[in-house]
Amino acid sequence: MDLDVFVTAHGAEWDRLDALLHRKRRLTGAEADELVALYQRTTTHLSLLLSSAPDPVLTSRLTSLVARARSTVTGARKASWRDTAHFFTTAFPAAVYRLRHWWIPTAILSTAVAALLGWWIAAHPDVQAAIGAQEDLRNMTRPGGEYETYYSSHPAASFAAQVWTNNAQAVALCLVLGAFAGLPVLWILFQNMLNLGVGIGLMSSAGRLDTFLGLILPHGLLELTAVFIAAGIGLRLGWTLIDPGPRTRRTALAQEGRSALGVAIGLAAVLFISGALEGFVTPSGLPTWARIGIGIAAELAFLLYVYVLGGRAVRAGATGDVDLADREATVPTAA
C-alpha cells in the first residue's frame, strides 16, 4: 500500500467525520446518516491500514476517530442498578459455574495437598523443629495461645476489614497473574495451602486439631472457596494463552480476561462475607458447633447460588462476559 496515496484518497472523509463528531448542534437526519456511513468506511480503512501498512501515527489517529464515532453512533450507556442486579444474578454466577471444571479440581487437589502437608508436619518432629523453636511452637498451640487469640487480637470491625483486604489482594493476584501461563497462580495457591498445612500439623501434634478446625471452618470454607475459584479461573486464563481453541489468541484472552475481571468483583463481595464471619463469628462466644454450622450454611448458600442461578444462566447462553454492546468493537480483517 502506498501510504501517501491512501491518505490523499481518504483524508477528506476522515476530516469530514471529525468535523461531524465535533458538531455541537444536533445533527440533521442526513448528517446522522452521513456520520454512520463515514464511521463504517473509516473502520474499513483502519482495518486495511493495520493489515497492510501499520503506520503508528495514522493508526493512532484513525483508532481514536473510530472510537469516538462508535461512541456517538451507539450512544454512551450509564451503569444502573439494573446492571448491578444483572451482574450478581447472571454474569457472576454464570462465569463461576461455566468454569467449575477448573476450580473444583483445584479445590480438591489443594485440599489434599494441605492435608498431606499437615500429616507430614504432625508426624515428623524434625520438621516441626525446622518451623520454629519448641517453646515458640508450644506458645502458638497451647490453650489461649497465638492460634486462638489471633482471631480476637483486634476489634472485630477492623480485623474483618484487614482480612477482607488481604484476601481480596490474593484473589486479584490469582486472576491477574493467570495470564502468565498460570505459574504464579500455582505459587500463590501453594503458599496458602502451606500455611493451612502448618496450622493443621502443629495443632494436630499438640492434640488440638478439633480446636483448630473449630476456628478455621466458620470462615475458612467460604474464604478458601473464593481462593480456589480465583486460582482455577486464573489457571484457565493461563491455559487460554497456550491453547485458545477455535478463537484467535487475542480474542480468547479478551473474552476470558473480561470474565475473570467480573469474577474478581464478585469474589470481593464473597470475601466481604467471609471476612465478616472471621471478624465476628469465629472469635465469638458461640458454641463450636454453632460457629461451624454458620460457616457450613454460608458455604452451602454460595454453592446453591452458583449452581442454581449460574447453571440457569449458562443454559440460557450466558458466559460471564460483558454484554455485546459494552465490548470493544471488532475491526473487520481485510482479506
C-alpha positions as YAML, in Angstrom:
chain: A
units: angstrom
residues:
- id: 1
  name: MET
  ca: [0.00, 0.00, 0.00]
- id: 2
  name: ASP
  ca: [1.22, 3.49, -0.92]
- id: 3
  name: LEU
  ca: [0.51, 5.38, 2.30]
- id: 4
  name: ASP
  ca: [0.59, 8.85, 0.70]
- id: 5
  name: VAL
  ca: [-1.92, 7.83, -1.96]
- id: 6
  name: PHE
  ca: [-4.12, 6.18, 0.70]
- id: 7
  name: VAL
  ca: [-4.16, 9.36, 2.83]
- id: 8
  name: THR
  ca: [-4.83, 11.57, -0.22]
- id: 9
  name: ALA
  ca: [-7.72, 9.35, -1.32]
- id: 10
  name: HIS
  ca: [-9.48, 9.15, 2.06]
- id: 11
  name: GLY
  ca: [-8.21, 12.09, 4.09]
- id: 12
  name: ALA
  ca: [-11.21, 14.25, 3.20]
- id: 13
  name: GLU
  ca: [-13.59, 11.57, 4.52]
- id: 14
  name: TRP
  ca: [-11.71, 11.42, 7.84]
- id: 15
  name: ASP
  ca: [-11.74, 15.19, 8.14]
- id: 16
  name: ARG
  ca: [-15.48, 15.25, 7.42]
- id: 17
  name: LEU
  ca: [-16.10, 12.56, 10.07]
- id: 18
  name: ASP
  ca: [-14.04, 14.51, 12.58]
- id: 19
  name: ALA
  ca: [-16.00, 17.66, 11.79]
- id: 20
  name: LEU
  ca: [-19.33, 15.88, 12.30]
- id: 21
  name: LEU
  ca: [-18.14, 14.50, 15.62]
- id: 22
  name: HIS
  ca: [-17.20, 18.00, 16.77]
- id: 23
  name: ARG
  ca: [-20.54, 19.46, 15.66]
- id: 24
  name: LYS
  ca: [-22.10, 20.99, 18.78]
- id: 25
  name: ARG
  ca: [-25.61, 21.36, 17.44]
- id: 26
  name: ARG
  ca: [-27.89, 18.39, 16.91]
- id: 27
  name: LEU
  ca: [-27.19, 16.59, 13.62]
- id: 28
  name: THR
  ca: [-29.83, 16.55, 10.95]
- id: 29
  name: GLY
  ca: [-31.11, 13.24, 9.64]
- id: 30
  name: ALA
  ca: [-28.89, 13.46, 6.56]
- id: 31
  name: GLU
  ca: [-25.84, 14.33, 8.65]
- id: 32
  name: ALA
  ca: [-26.52, 11.41, 11.03]
- id: 33
  name: ASP
  ca: [-26.71, 9.03, 8.07]
- id: 34
  name: GLU
  ca: [-23.52, 10.51, 6.69]
- id: 35
  name: LEU
  ca: [-21.77, 10.06, 10.05]
- id: 36
  name: VAL
  ca: [-22.75, 6.38, 10.19]
- id: 37
  name: ALA
  ca: [-21.52, 5.80, 6.63]
- id: 38
  name: LEU
  ca: [-18.23, 7.57, 7.31]
- id: 39
  name: TYR
  ca: [-17.79, 5.61, 10.53]
- id: 40
  name: GLN
  ca: [-18.19, 2.33, 8.63]
- id: 41
  name: ARG
  ca: [-15.78, 3.40, 5.91]
- id: 42
  name: THR
  ca: [-13.18, 4.64, 8.39]
- id: 43
  name: THR
  ca: [-13.41, 1.33, 10.25]
- id: 44
  name: THR
  ca: [-12.61, -0.44, 6.98]
- id: 45
  name: HIS
  ca: [-9.77, 1.99, 6.29]
- id: 46
  name: LEU
  ca: [-8.31, 1.24, 9.74]
- id: 47
  name: SER
  ca: [-8.52, -2.47, 9.04]
- id: 48
  name: LEU
  ca: [-6.72, -2.07, 5.72]
- id: 49
  name: LEU
  ca: [-4.08, 0.09, 7.35]
- id: 50
  name: LEU
  ca: [-3.43, -2.42, 10.15]
- id: 51
  name: SER
  ca: [-3.13, -5.33, 7.74]
- id: 52
  name: SER
  ca: [-1.02, -3.61, 5.06]
- id: 53
  name: ALA
  ca: [0.89, -0.58, 6.33]
- id: 54
  name: PRO
  ca: [0.60, -0.12, 10.11]
- id: 55
  name: ASP
  ca: [1.88, 3.44, 10.35]
- id: 56
  name: PRO
  ca: [1.75, 4.30, 14.09]
- id: 57
  name: VAL
  ca: [0.76, 7.96, 13.71]
- id: 58
  name: LEU
  ca: [-2.03, 7.35, 11.22]
- id: 59
  name: THR
  ca: [-3.18, 4.23, 13.06]
- id: 60
  name: SER
  ca: [-3.48, 6.22, 16.28]
- id: 61
  name: ARG
  ca: [-5.48, 8.92, 14.56]
- id: 62
  name: LEU
  ca: [-7.92, 6.52, 12.91]
- id: 63
  name: THR
  ca: [-8.28, 4.40, 16.08]
- id: 64
  name: SER
  ca: [-9.27, 7.49, 18.05]
- id: 65
  name: LEU
  ca: [-11.61, 8.60, 15.28]
- id: 66
  name: VAL
  ca: [-13.32, 5.21, 15.07]
- id: 67
  name: ALA
  ca: [-13.68, 5.00, 18.87]
- id: 68
  name: ARG
  ca: [-15.27, 8.45, 19.08]
- id: 69
  name: ALA
  ca: [-17.56, 7.71, 16.15]
- id: 70
  name: ARG
  ca: [-18.63, 4.41, 17.67]
- id: 71
  name: SER
  ca: [-19.47, 6.14, 20.94]
- id: 72
  name: THR
  ca: [-21.57, 8.67, 19.05]
- id: 73
  name: VAL
  ca: [-23.32, 6.08, 16.88]
- id: 74
  name: THR
  ca: [-24.09, 3.56, 19.61]
- id: 75
  name: GLY
  ca: [-24.56, 6.11, 22.39]
- id: 76
  name: ALA
  ca: [-22.92, 6.16, 25.79]
- id: 77
  name: ARG
  ca: [-24.65, 3.94, 28.32]
- id: 78
  name: LYS
  ca: [-24.54, 4.64, 32.03]
- id: 79
  name: ALA
  ca: [-24.42, 1.88, 34.59]
- id: 80
  name: SER
  ca: [-27.60, 1.42, 36.62]
- id: 81
  name: TRP
  ca: [-28.90, -0.67, 39.47]
- id: 82
  name: ARG
  ca: [-30.30, -3.00, 36.80]
- id: 83
  name: ASP
  ca: [-26.73, -3.66, 35.64]
- id: 84
  name: THR
  ca: [-25.69, -4.46, 39.22]
- id: 85
  name: ALA
  ca: [-28.61, -6.85, 39.63]
- id: 86
  name: HIS
  ca: [-27.82, -8.49, 36.28]
- id: 87
  name: PHE
  ca: [-24.20, -8.94, 37.31]
- id: 88
  name: PHE
  ca: [-24.96, -10.68, 40.60]
- id: 89
  name: THR
  ca: [-27.88, -12.75, 39.31]
- id: 90
  name: THR
  ca: [-26.49, -13.72, 35.90]
- id: 91
  name: ALA
  ca: [-22.97, -12.71, 34.86]
- id: 92
  name: PHE
  ca: [-21.01, -13.57, 38.02]
- id: 93
  name: PRO
  ca: [-22.66, -16.92, 38.85]
- id: 94
  name: ALA
  ca: [-22.56, -17.87, 35.15]
- id: 95
  name: ALA
  ca: [-18.80, -17.28, 34.96]
- id: 96
  name: VAL
  ca: [-18.17, -19.29, 38.13]
- id: 97
  name: TYR
  ca: [-20.47, -22.12, 37.02]
- id: 98
  name: ARG
  ca: [-19.07, -22.23, 33.48]
- id: 99
  name: LEU
  ca: [-15.52, -22.66, 34.79]
- id: 100
  name: ARG
  ca: [-16.39, -25.15, 37.55]
- id: 101
  name: HIS
  ca: [-14.35, -27.84, 35.79]
- id: 102
  name: TRP
  ca: [-11.28, -25.75, 36.59]
- id: 103
  name: TRP
  ca: [-11.85, -24.59, 40.16]
- id: 104
  name: ILE
  ca: [-13.43, -27.75, 41.59]
- id: 105
  name: PRO
  ca: [-10.37, -29.95, 40.75]
- id: 106
  name: THR
  ca: [-8.21, -27.08, 42.00]
- id: 107
  name: ALA
  ca: [-10.10, -27.15, 45.30]
- id: 108
  name: ILE
  ca: [-9.85, -30.93, 45.67]
- id: 109
  name: LEU
  ca: [-6.14, -31.12, 44.86]
- id: 110
  name: SER
  ca: [-5.29, -28.11, 47.01]
- id: 111
  name: THR
  ca: [-7.18, -29.50, 50.00]
- id: 112
  name: ALA
  ca: [-5.36, -32.81, 49.55]
- id: 113
  name: VAL
  ca: [-2.01, -31.00, 49.47]
- id: 114
  name: ALA
  ca: [-2.85, -29.11, 52.68]
- id: 115
  name: ALA
  ca: [-3.93, -32.33, 54.39]
- id: 116
  name: LEU
  ca: [-0.75, -34.16, 53.32]
- id: 117
  name: LEU
  ca: [1.42, -31.28, 54.48]
- id: 118
  name: GLY
  ca: [-0.42, -31.25, 57.80]
- id: 119
  name: TRP
  ca: [0.09, -35.00, 58.25]
- id: 120
  name: TRP
  ca: [3.77, -34.74, 57.31]
- id: 121
  name: ILE
  ca: [4.40, -31.94, 59.79]
- id: 122
  name: ALA
  ca: [2.46, -33.66, 62.58]
- id: 123
  name: ALA
  ca: [4.28, -36.97, 62.07]
- id: 124
  name: HIS
  ca: [7.81, -35.57, 61.93]
- id: 125
  name: PRO
  ca: [9.14, -33.68, 64.95]
- id: 126
  name: ASP
  ca: [12.25, -32.70, 63.00]
- id: 127
  name: VAL
  ca: [10.05, -30.82, 60.52]
- id: 128
  name: GLN
  ca: [8.35, -29.05, 63.42]
- id: 129
  name: ALA
  ca: [11.77, -28.11, 64.79]
- id: 130
  name: ALA
  ca: [12.64, -26.59, 61.41]
- id: 131
  name: ILE
  ca: [9.50, -24.44, 61.55]
- id: 132
  name: GLY
  ca: [10.31, -22.90, 64.95]
- id: 133
  name: ALA
  ca: [11.73, -23.38, 68.41]
- id: 134
  name: GLN
  ca: [9.84, -25.83, 70.61]
- id: 135
  name: GLU
  ca: [8.94, -23.14, 73.14]
- id: 136
  name: ASP
  ca: [7.58, -20.88, 70.39]
- id: 137
  name: LEU
  ca: [5.50, -23.69, 68.92]
- id: 138
  name: ARG
  ca: [4.14, -24.50, 72.37]
- id: 139
  name: ASN
  ca: [3.06, -20.89, 72.84]
- id: 140
  name: MET
  ca: [1.30, -20.99, 69.49]
- id: 141
  name: THR
  ca: [-0.63, -24.22, 70.06]
- id: 142
  name: ARG
  ca: [-1.41, -24.17, 73.81]
- id: 143
  name: PRO
  ca: [-4.91, -23.24, 75.07]
- id: 144
  name: GLY
  ca: [-5.16, -19.48, 74.81]
- id: 145
  name: GLY
  ca: [-2.10, -19.45, 72.54]
- id: 146
  name: GLU
  ca: [-1.47, -17.43, 69.41]
- id: 147
  name: TYR
  ca: [-3.62, -19.60, 67.16]
- id: 148
  name: GLU
  ca: [-6.66, -18.89, 69.34]
- id: 149
  name: THR
  ca: [-6.01, -15.26, 70.25]
- id: 150
  name: TYR
  ca: [-5.23, -14.32, 66.63]
- id: 151
  name: TYR
  ca: [-8.92, -14.00, 65.82]
- id: 152
  name: SER
  ca: [-9.69, -11.78, 68.80]
- id: 153
  name: SER
  ca: [-6.49, -9.73, 68.91]
- id: 154
  name: HIS
  ca: [-8.11, -6.70, 67.22]
- id: 155
  name: PRO
  ca: [-11.57, -5.09, 67.22]
- id: 156
  name: ALA
  ca: [-13.90, -7.19, 65.10]
- id: 157
  name: ALA
  ca: [-14.69, -4.48, 62.53]
- id: 158
  name: SER
  ca: [-11.06, -3.52, 61.84]
- id: 159
  name: PHE
  ca: [-9.99, -7.17, 61.82]
- id: 160
  name: ALA
  ca: [-12.70, -8.05, 59.29]
- id: 161
  name: ALA
  ca: [-11.61, -5.15, 57.07]
- id: 162
  name: GLN
  ca: [-7.97, -6.23, 57.25]
- id: 163
  name: VAL
  ca: [-8.84, -9.83, 56.43]
- id: 164
  name: TRP
  ca: [-11.01, -8.75, 53.51]
- id: 165
  name: THR
  ca: [-8.22, -6.58, 52.11]
- id: 166
  name: ASN
  ca: [-5.59, -9.33, 52.36]
- id: 167
  name: ASN
  ca: [-7.82, -12.00, 50.83]
- id: 168
  name: ALA
  ca: [-9.04, -9.69, 48.06]
- id: 169
  name: GLN
  ca: [-5.43, -8.98, 47.12]
- id: 170
  name: ALA
  ca: [-4.64, -12.71, 46.95]
- id: 171
  name: VAL
  ca: [-7.71, -13.36, 44.78]
- id: 172
  name: ALA
  ca: [-6.90, -10.45, 42.48]
- id: 173
  name: LEU
  ca: [-3.32, -11.67, 42.07]
- id: 174
  name: CYS
  ca: [-4.52, -15.17, 41.13]
- id: 175
  name: LEU
  ca: [-6.80, -13.76, 38.45]
- id: 176
  name: VAL
  ca: [-4.40, -11.15, 37.09]
- id: 177
  name: LEU
  ca: [-1.27, -13.32, 37.11]
- id: 178
  name: GLY
  ca: [-3.10, -16.17, 35.41]
- id: 179
  name: ALA
  ca: [-2.17, -14.58, 32.09]
- id: 180
  name: PHE
  ca: [1.46, -15.53, 32.79]
- id: 181
  name: ALA
  ca: [0.82, -19.18, 31.85]
- id: 182
  name: GLY
  ca: [-0.70, -19.78, 35.31]
- id: 183
  name: LEU
  ca: [2.65, -20.38, 37.05]
- id: 184
  name: PRO
  ca: [2.37, -17.52, 39.59]
- id: 185
  name: VAL
  ca: [-1.10, -18.80, 40.46]
- id: 186
  name: LEU
  ca: [0.31, -22.18, 41.44]
- id: 187
  name: TRP
  ca: [2.84, -20.49, 43.71]
- id: 188
  name: ILE
  ca: [0.20, -18.32, 45.43]
- id: 189
  name: LEU
  ca: [-2.03, -21.36, 45.87]
- id: 190
  name: PHE
  ca: [0.82, -23.43, 47.31]
- id: 191
  name: GLN
  ca: [1.66, -20.67, 49.80]
- id: 192
  name: ASN
  ca: [-1.93, -20.65, 51.03]
- id: 193
  name: MET
  ca: [-2.03, -24.43, 51.35]
- id: 194
  name: LEU
  ca: [1.34, -24.44, 53.11]
- id: 195
  name: ASN
  ca: [0.06, -22.01, 55.73]
- id: 196
  name: LEU
  ca: [-3.02, -24.14, 56.23]
- id: 197
  name: GLY
  ca: [-0.96, -27.33, 56.37]
- id: 198
  name: VAL
  ca: [1.37, -25.86, 59.00]
- id: 199
  name: GLY
  ca: [-1.59, -24.96, 61.19]
- id: 200
  name: ILE
  ca: [-3.11, -28.42, 60.80]
- id: 201
  name: GLY
  ca: [0.19, -30.15, 61.52]
- id: 202
  name: LEU
  ca: [1.20, -28.12, 64.57]
- id: 203
  name: MET
  ca: [-2.21, -28.17, 66.22]
- id: 204
  name: SER
  ca: [-2.61, -31.86, 65.44]
- id: 205
  name: SER
  ca: [0.76, -32.66, 67.04]
- id: 206
  name: ALA
  ca: [-0.44, -30.79, 70.13]
- id: 207
  name: GLY
  ca: [-3.65, -32.84, 70.20]
- id: 208
  name: ARG
  ca: [-5.79, -29.78, 69.46]
- id: 209
  name: LEU
  ca: [-6.83, -30.33, 65.85]
- id: 210
  name: ASP
  ca: [-10.51, -30.09, 66.82]
- id: 211
  name: THR
  ca: [-9.89, -26.62, 68.25]
- id: 212
  name: PHE
  ca: [-8.06, -25.56, 65.09]
- id: 213
  name: LEU
  ca: [-10.86, -26.76, 62.83]
- id: 214
  name: GLY
  ca: [-13.39, -25.03, 65.06]
- id: 215
  name: LEU
  ca: [-11.54, -21.77, 64.44]
- id: 216
  name: ILE
  ca: [-10.93, -22.27, 60.71]
- id: 217
  name: LEU
  ca: [-14.17, -23.74, 59.40]
- id: 218
  name: PRO
  ca: [-16.63, -20.92, 60.29]
- id: 219
  name: HIS
  ca: [-14.99, -18.55, 57.82]
- id: 220
  name: GLY
  ca: [-12.48, -20.76, 56.02]
- id: 221
  name: LEU
  ca: [-14.96, -22.74, 53.94]
- id: 222
  name: LEU
  ca: [-16.20, -19.66, 52.10]
- id: 223
  name: GLU
  ca: [-12.80, -17.96, 52.10]
- id: 224
  name: LEU
  ca: [-10.97, -20.94, 50.62]
- id: 225
  name: THR
  ca: [-13.72, -21.50, 48.07]
- id: 226
  name: ALA
  ca: [-13.16, -17.94, 46.83]
- id: 227
  name: VAL
  ca: [-9.40, -18.58, 46.63]
- id: 228
  name: PHE
  ca: [-9.95, -21.85, 44.76]
- id: 229
  name: ILE
  ca: [-12.31, -20.17, 42.29]
- id: 230
  name: ALA
  ca: [-9.81, -17.39, 41.66]
- id: 231
  name: ALA
  ca: [-6.96, -19.86, 41.24]
- id: 232
  name: GLY
  ca: [-8.94, -22.12, 38.93]
- id: 233
  name: ILE
  ca: [-10.05, -19.25, 36.72]
- id: 234
  name: GLY
  ca: [-6.52, -17.84, 36.76]
- id: 235
  name: LEU
  ca: [-5.23, -21.21, 35.55]
- id: 236
  name: ARG
  ca: [-7.92, -21.24, 32.86]
- id: 237
  name: LEU
  ca: [-6.75, -17.82, 31.72]
- id: 238
  name: GLY
  ca: [-3.18, -19.10, 31.57]
- id: 239
  name: TRP
  ca: [-4.27, -22.13, 29.55]
- id: 240
  name: THR
  ca: [-6.11, -19.83, 27.13]
- id: 241
  name: LEU
  ca: [-2.75, -18.26, 26.35]
- id: 242
  name: ILE
  ca: [-1.40, -21.72, 25.46]
- id: 243
  name: ASP
  ca: [-4.48, -23.13, 23.73]
- id: 244
  name: PRO
  ca: [-7.06, -20.51, 22.67]
- id: 245
  name: GLY
  ca: [-9.12, -23.12, 20.83]
- id: 246
  name: PRO
  ca: [-11.02, -22.03, 17.70]
- id: 247
  name: ARG
  ca: [-10.74, -18.36, 18.68]
- id: 248
  name: THR
  ca: [-7.75, -16.19, 17.95]
- id: 249
  name: ARG
  ca: [-5.43, -15.85, 20.93]
- id: 250
  name: ARG
  ca: [-6.24, -12.13, 21.23]
- id: 251
  name: THR
  ca: [-10.00, -12.72, 21.15]
- id: 252
  name: ALA
  ca: [-9.82, -15.63, 23.59]
- id: 253
  name: LEU
  ca: [-7.70, -13.68, 26.08]
- id: 254
  name: ALA
  ca: [-10.01, -10.68, 25.82]
- id: 255
  name: GLN
  ca: [-13.12, -12.77, 26.47]
- id: 256
  name: GLU
  ca: [-11.64, -14.80, 29.32]
- id: 257
  name: GLY
  ca: [-9.95, -11.71, 30.76]
- id: 258
  name: ARG
  ca: [-13.23, -9.77, 30.91]
- id: 259
  name: SER
  ca: [-14.89, -12.75, 32.55]
- id: 260
  name: ALA
  ca: [-12.05, -13.03, 35.08]
- id: 261
  name: LEU
  ca: [-12.35, -9.33, 35.92]
- id: 262
  name: GLY
  ca: [-16.05, -9.80, 36.61]
- id: 263
  name: VAL
  ca: [-15.29, -12.79, 38.83]
- id: 264
  name: ALA
  ca: [-12.78, -10.69, 40.77]
- id: 265
  name: ILE
  ca: [-15.51, -8.13, 41.51]
- id: 266
  name: GLY
  ca: [-17.96, -10.84, 42.55]
- id: 267
  name: LEU
  ca: [-15.43, -12.60, 44.76]
- id: 268
  name: ALA
  ca: [-14.73, -9.32, 46.53]
- id: 269
  name: ALA
  ca: [-18.33, -9.48, 47.76]
- id: 270
  name: VAL
  ca: [-17.91, -13.14, 48.76]
- id: 271
  name: LEU
  ca: [-14.74, -12.31, 50.67]
- id: 272
  name: PHE
  ca: [-16.53, -9.46, 52.41]
- id: 273
  name: ILE
  ca: [-18.92, -12.04, 53.85]
- id: 274
  name: SER
  ca: [-16.13, -14.43, 54.84]
- id: 275
  name: GLY
  ca: [-14.23, -11.52, 56.41]
- id: 276
  name: ALA
  ca: [-17.32, -10.63, 58.45]
- id: 277
  name: LEU
  ca: [-17.57, -14.25, 59.59]
- id: 278
  name: GLU
  ca: [-13.89, -14.26, 60.56]
- id: 279
  name: GLY
  ca: [-14.21, -10.97, 62.41]
- id: 280
  name: PHE
  ca: [-17.50, -11.53, 64.22]
- id: 281
  name: VAL
  ca: [-18.39, -15.25, 64.25]
- id: 282
  name: THR
  ca: [-15.04, -17.08, 64.62]
- id: 283
  name: PRO
  ca: [-13.97, -15.26, 67.82]
- id: 284
  name: SER
  ca: [-17.49, -15.12, 69.26]
- id: 285
  name: GLY
  ca: [-18.62, -16.94, 72.36]
- id: 286
  name: LEU
  ca: [-20.94, -19.21, 70.38]
- id: 287
  name: PRO
  ca: [-20.51, -22.97, 70.81]
- id: 288
  name: THR
  ca: [-18.16, -24.58, 68.31]
- id: 289
  name: TRP
  ca: [-21.00, -26.47, 66.62]
- id: 290
  name: ALA
  ca: [-22.92, -23.22, 66.11]
- id: 291
  name: ARG
  ca: [-19.92, -21.40, 64.62]
- id: 292
  name: ILE
  ca: [-19.15, -24.29, 62.27]
- id: 293
  name: GLY
  ca: [-22.84, -24.53, 61.38]
- id: 294
  name: ILE
  ca: [-22.88, -20.89, 60.33]
- id: 295
  name: GLY
  ca: [-19.80, -21.46, 58.16]
- id: 296
  name: ILE
  ca: [-21.34, -24.53, 56.52]
- id: 297
  name: ALA
  ca: [-24.60, -22.66, 55.92]
- id: 298
  name: ALA
  ca: [-22.74, -19.79, 54.24]
- id: 299
  name: GLU
  ca: [-20.80, -22.23, 52.04]
- id: 300
  name: LEU
  ca: [-23.91, -24.16, 51.01]
- id: 301
  name: ALA
  ca: [-25.76, -20.93, 50.26]
- id: 302
  name: PHE
  ca: [-22.97, -19.78, 47.96]
- id: 303
  name: LEU
  ca: [-22.73, -23.13, 46.14]
- id: 304
  name: LEU
  ca: [-26.50, -23.19, 45.74]
- id: 305
  name: TYR
  ca: [-26.36, -19.65, 44.37]
- id: 306
  name: VAL
  ca: [-23.71, -20.65, 41.81]
- id: 307
  name: TYR
  ca: [-25.34, -23.88, 40.72]
- id: 308
  name: VAL
  ca: [-28.93, -22.63, 40.56]
- id: 309
  name: LEU
  ca: [-28.53, -19.11, 39.16]
- id: 310
  name: GLY
  ca: [-25.27, -19.83, 37.33]
- id: 311
  name: GLY
  ca: [-26.48, -23.08, 35.81]
- id: 312
  name: ARG
  ca: [-29.69, -21.44, 34.64]
- id: 313
  name: ALA
  ca: [-27.78, -18.52, 33.12]
- id: 314
  name: VAL
  ca: [-25.29, -20.77, 31.31]
- id: 315
  name: ARG
  ca: [-28.07, -22.90, 29.87]
- id: 316
  name: ALA
  ca: [-29.63, -19.67, 28.59]
- id: 317
  name: GLY
  ca: [-26.37, -18.80, 26.81]
- id: 318
  name: ALA
  ca: [-24.60, -16.55, 29.34]
- id: 319
  name: THR
  ca: [-20.82, -16.90, 29.68]
- id: 320
  name: GLY
  ca: [-19.95, -14.26, 32.25]
- id: 321
  name: ASP
  ca: [-18.60, -11.89, 29.60]
- id: 322
  name: VAL
  ca: [-19.88, -8.33, 29.43]
- id: 323
  name: ASP
  ca: [-22.84, -7.54, 27.21]
- id: 324
  name: LEU
  ca: [-22.16, -7.30, 23.48]
- id: 325
  name: ALA
  ca: [-22.92, -3.57, 23.48]
- id: 326
  name: ASP
  ca: [-20.21, -2.94, 26.07]
- id: 327
  name: ARG
  ca: [-17.44, -4.83, 24.30]
- id: 328
  name: GLU
  ca: [-14.78, -3.27, 22.17]
- id: 329
  name: ALA
  ca: [-15.80, -3.06, 18.55]
- id: 330
  name: THR
  ca: [-14.30, -5.79, 16.43]
- id: 331
  name: VAL
  ca: [-12.48, -4.31, 13.48]
- id: 332
  name: PRO
  ca: [-13.06, -6.27, 10.25]
- id: 333
  name: THR
  ca: [-9.99, -8.00, 8.91]
- id: 334
  name: ALA
  ca: [-9.11, -7.36, 5.31]
- id: 335
  name: ALA
  ca: [-8.71, -10.41, 3.12]
...
